[in-house]
């Protein structure tokens, strides 16, 4: 009775939500890292996009390029969400996480971009109408959960996602109601944390932040609290906390929904009962932990101050500041003020507007300029890093001079060693990922029947299979078995032509009579089959000797029957 209720109504929603939390909580660190690797870049890009488009004086010029970048980040996020859901399915089923080919990832990226982009428009409309929202939301979540399910075609993905969205609709709406309440409490906790952190900094460390200063003025505090940037950050942090659980919920719903036909949930339960214990931490997690520890040691060592070097650097900075040219200083100030970090101070109406170029030309030009700006920034950062590293000469002597001290030299040497170590670890992880075994679909090979067994039936092999087996037996000199294989091939051929109906209780005499009744219009076929039946009965059930010529004559009659 319990099973029938679960089949019609699904697992109770509270149990499913609890199971989803358990799946996310017990998932390996690499699984959660795959989710955040896709979601964090998109959310950070969204925050920057909203801030830049609302405050920058050059927002109109950068709108096309920024929109194109956000589209790429959206595709990136949805692809990693699909990888995260696939890893959750493997963890739920207790299967090893096999490698994914680059072609399959690209196909999933295109499919997810095509499907999920429509949700940006349809989900708000469905939320306003209210009634179809539950089914539509489940459809898009299922599209993520079933992204790597073969075959990778848009039509099949949409069909399977909608099929699972229509399974247990009451459970689906109950889950959405529970998750909405959970998301509300998470949002309140995030707001409380953002308000409590400045207070704790002032209470414990005595750090006076701008946020604490604004708390004294209620009007200013309310304006900051309802600022769009602050609210966007709250929503993004809440999304990071709630969305992995939602993904796990719909992965579980898809697994249980498919199990109605495949029984996969019973296989998982049996596998969990059969397995005892678990494997240790994978090597890549150990390597990652070692790299993180090494990086932490480097940061701590880099923070160790060198008093003599700091004093010499301070003296040089003061001397250069005193001897600087005023015109050069004004030019440097103008260049700095033109930087992007100060653009928000400029009035928006001062932005240069190009009315001569079309939309497509302006878009392409904006993309090219953004690429060049990115290359220039990278080169400038590399130049600053090299200048910081090699601004002093290698003077191994100590003292307060401007020489390169031994401690700083050792720190740089350690930094280089750590960079090489991290690079080596990345190469090893990449090689290990490339060497992971690919999924191979096992195909059952048809078993060769034993011709000598009296229980072998004519329908165990097709006609060509029996003929092939007869030829192999003939080449090995097993003429008696070859004769029976040819006879079984004849029965399979006549059954395929609807001239005989195969049955275990029928004798050869029954087949001969049935063929005479059904094939009365083909007397030559009947006479040839009757001759072969007579030969076969004398050889198989009698003591007559069989030789090569007799088998060849029998095979010739088989060919005549096939040609008639």
Secondary structure, 3 states (H helix, E strand, C coil): CHHHHHHHHCCCHHHHHHHHHHHHHHCCHHHHHHHHHHHHHHHHHHHHHHHHHHHCCCHHHHHHHHHHHHHHHHHHHHHHHHHHHHHHHHHHHCCCCCCCCHHHHHHHHHHHHHHHHHHHHHHHHHHHHCCCHHHHHHHHHHHHHCCCCCCCCHHHHHHHHHHHHCCCHHHHHHHHHHHHHHHHHHHHHHHHHHHHHHHHHHHHHCCCCHHHHHCCCHHHHHHHHCCHHHHHHHHHHHHHHHHHHHHHHHHHHHHHHHHHHHCHHHHHHHHHHHCCCCCCCCHHHHHHHHHHHHHHHHHHHHCCCCHHHHHHHHHHHHHHHHCCCHHHHHHHHHHHHCCHHHHHHCCHHHCCCCCCCCHHHHHHHHHHHHHHHHHHHHHHHHHHHHHHHHCCCCCCCCCCCCCCCHHHHHHHHHHHHHHHHHHHHHHHHHHHHHCCCCCCCCCCCCCCCCCCCCCCCHHHCCHHHHHHHHHHHHHCCCHHHHHHHHHHHHHHHHHHCCCCCCCCCCCHHHHHHHHHHHCCCCHHHHHHHHHHHHHHHHHHCCCCCCCHHHHHHHHHHHHHHHHC
